[in-house]
Amino acid sequence: MTMTILTSAFATLSILLVVIGVGLLRSDKTVSERLNLYLAGESTEPVTLAELELSRPFSERVILPMIKGAARIFSWMWPQNRINVLRTRLAMAGNPSGITAGDFVGVKGIALVLVLGVAVLFGFLTQYPLNYFSLLMLMILGVCGFFLPDVWLSRRIKQRQQGLLNALPDALDMLTIAIEAGLSFENALQEIAVKWDNELSREFTRVLRDIGMGQSRRQSLIGLSDRTGVQDIVSFVASLNQAEELGVSIGRVLSVQAEELRVRRRQRAQERANQAPIKIMFPLVFLIFPSIFAVLLGPAVPQLLRSFGS
């Protein structure tokens, strides 16, 4: 009788452990992926740790550890206020590739080392003389390499802000239509977030997520203006918050804002069109005119030389 009870208890415990193990395997994707690697193919040879490491992407195996190491080296010389400014700029750029402020400092350090390494290698191969001028040029190249990622980040911020500016008037029109149709402001934002796929819709998704996590609408919209840094969005957020405080209809405010932003977008397009002749002048003078002169006057140059020689 005792053996029967013990056998039943061990069987129940084994089944329970098997069920718990299967549940853990389903919840842990890393264990599941490694198990698939072990069971993949017809080979019964065990997968080594080196093969598991090589199965990871190159960026995770090589580039990311290099960035982390450079970030630990260069972060101590970067003050905290500069880190905060860099964190804000990364948020304005949309946090590309999920990079943090410390990782971006590591990228700047790697760019500095690469530029200096290429410059030193070039000088060694060409046997360039080492003097004060070459050291000064090396320092200038190092500074340029260190600030090269900032140039890329500024360009990324400008492109993103331009995309937000172009999409904002149409988004306000859609918000106005949705609110006049009876939807709430949050539901109207949800319609844009679901139907659109651009930077503005992703920012609206972030606003809805912040509201769902317990933030007030006012704080979520202020976060939207801080993350984007676009003056039209700042004005749009200020108008919405003021309308909410005064009890004014949001639909009417959105309609006025949409009309104003459409006028601004038209004015910006006209301004860029007026700048086009001035921008065309530089390639026209320095690139096209010399080519035309070479084609037209080139055949006459030998005759002029012969006439002067005689």
N, C-alpha and C positions, 0 to 999 in steps of 0.2 A: 504493500500500500504506500509506504514511504517512498520507494523507488518510482512509483507511478506519479506521485505528486511532484517529486523533484524533476522527473523527465518532462512533465507538463509545464512546470515553471521555467525550465531551461528552454523549451521550445517556444514558449510565449515570449521570453526575453529575447531570444534570437530573432523572432519575427519582428519584434518591436525595434530592435537595433537596425535591422535591414530597412524597415520603413523610414526610420530617422535618417539613415545614411542616404537613401534615395532622395529624401527631401532636401538634405544639405547639398547633394550634388546638383539638384535642379536649381537651387538658389545661388550657388557659387558658380559663376560662369567660367572663372579661371580654371577651376578643377575640371569642369566639363570639357573645356577646350583642350586641356592637357590629356584627358582621358581619350578624347577623339584622336589626338595625335598618336597616342600609344596604340590605339586600335585601328588606325588607318592603314590601308594597304594589306597585302597578303603576307608581308614579312612579319615574322614573330620575334625579331630581334628588338630588345628594349631601346627606347629613344634616350639618348644621352642628354646631359644638361647642356652640352655645347650645341647640339641640334635644336634643343628647345630655345636656346638663346638666339641662334641664327634664324629661327622662324619668326622672330619679332621684326617689325619694320626697322629700316636703317636709321630713321629719325629718332626712334626710341632707344636704340642701342648705342648710337654714337653721338648724334647731334645734341639731343637733350641732355645727356650727362656732361658734355662739354659746356653747354650753356649754364648748367647748374654750377659747375666748377668755376667758370669765369665770373658768375654772379657772386659767389662767395668771396672771390678775390677782390673784385672792384666795388662791391657794395659798401665796404667800410669807408671808402673815400667819397661816397655820394651822400650828401646830407639828407636828413629826413624830410625837410620841406621840399627838396627836389624830387624825392621819391613820391611824395603826395601829388606834386604837379604832374609827374610822369604817369601816375595812376589815373589822374583825371584825363590826361591826353589819350591814354589807351582806351578809357571808357568812351571818349568822344570818337575814337576810331572804330568803335564796335568790338573792342577786345579781340583783335585778329588772332586766330589759332589758340585762343584761351591763354595767351601769354600774360604773365604778371609783370609788375614793375621791376621786381628783382631779376627776373629772367631777361627783361629788356636791357637792363644794365649789363648782364652777361653777354648779350648779343653785341652791345657797343664795345665791350672789352675784346671780344673775339674779332670784331671788325678792325679794331686798333692793331691787334697782334698780326692779323693777316696782311694789312696794308704795310706795316713795318717790315714784315717778313719778305713780302714781294719786293719792296724797295731795296732792302739789304741784299737780297739775292740778285736783283738786277745790277746793283752796283758792283757786286763781287764778280759776276760774269763779264761785265763790260770793263772791269778794272778801273772804275771811276775813282778819281783821287779823293782821299779823305781830308777835308778841310772844313773851315767854319761854315762856308756856304752850303756844303753837302749836309752838314749836321743841322743847319737851319732848315733846309728843304726836307730833311727827314722828320724833324719836329712838326713842320707844317703838314706833311702827309699823314703823320700820326694823328694830329688833331682833326684833320679832314676825315680820316677813317673812323675816329671815335664818334663824330657827329653825323656820319653818313646814315645810320639808322634813324636819326631824328628827322632827316630830310624825307626819308621814306614815310615816316609816321605823319609828318605834316601833310604830305601829298595824300595819304590815305584819309586823313581827317577832312581835307578839302573836298575830295571826291565824295565822301559820305555825306557831308553837309550839303553839297550840291544836289545829291540824290534826294535828300530829305526836303530841300526847298522845292524841287520840281514836283514831288508827290503830295506835298501838303495841301495845295488848293483843291485838288481832286478829292483828297481824303475829307476835307471839310465839307465839300458838296455832298459826299456820301453820308457823312455824319448828320448833316442837316436833313437829308431825305429820310434817313432812318428814324431820327427823333420825331420829325413831323408825322411819320407813319405810326407812331405810338410806342416805339422802343425806348428803353432807358439809355442813358449815356453809356453805361458799361456794356449793354447789349449791342449798341451801335459800334463801339470799339471792337467787340467780338466779331461782328460781321466783317469789318475790315481786316482783322487779324486772320480770319479764316479764308477769305476770298483773295487776298493780296499776298504777294511774296516779294517784299522789298524791305529796305531798311526801316521805313516808317511803320510798316505792319509789325515788324519784329519789336520795335520800341513800344507799340501799343500792346503787344502781347506781354512785354515786361511790365507795363503799367497794370494790366489786368492781374498778373501774377502777384504784384505788390499789394493790390487791393485785396486779393484773396487771402494773402498772408496776414491781413489785419491792419494795414496802413489805411489812412484816410485818403479820399480822392485827392484832396489838396496836396498832401505830401507826395503822393505818387506822381502827380503832374509836375510838381516842382522837381522831383527826381528826373523826370523826362527832360525838362529844360536844362538841368545841370549836365546830364549825360550827352546831350546833343550839342549844346553851345550855339545853336542857331537862333538868331535874333527874332525871326518870325515865329518860331515855336515858343520862345520866351514871351512874346507878346500875346500869342494865342493862349498860353497857360495863365498869364496874368488876367486876361479878359474872362476866362472861364471861372477862375477863383473869385474875381470881383463880382461876376454875375451870380455865383452861388451865395456870396455874402449878402448881396442886395436883394436877392429873390427874383432876379430878372430871368425871363425865359431863355434857356440855353439855346434853343433852336434859332431864336432871333439873333443872338450873339454870334452863333456859328455862321449864319447867313451873311452878316455884315463882315465878319472876318474872312470868309471865303471870297467875297467880292473884292475886298481890299488886297488880298494875297494874289488874286488873279491880275489885278492892275500892276502890282509890284513885279510879278513874273513877266508881264508884257513889257514893262519898262526895262527890266534886266536884259531881255532879249533884244530890245532896241539899242540898248547901250553896247552890247557885244557886237551888234551889227554895225554900229557907228565906229567901233574900234577896229573893224576888219581892214579898212584901207590903210590905216597906219601900220598895222602888223604886217600887211603884205609888202609894204615899202622896203623893209630891210632885206628879205630874200630877193626882191626884185632888183634892188640896187647892187647888192654884193654878189649875187649868184647868176641872175638871168642876163642883166646888162653886160657883164664881162664876156659871157658866152656869145651873145649877139655880136659884140664888137670883134671878138676873135674870128667869128665866121665871116663877117663882112669885110673887116680890114686885114685879116690874115693874108689873103693872096697878094695884097698890095705891099706888104712889108718887104719881101725880097727885091721888088722893083725899086723901092725907095732906098734900100741899102746899096744896090748897084749904082743908082744915080748919084748918091753921095760919094761912093767909092771912086767913081770916074771923075 
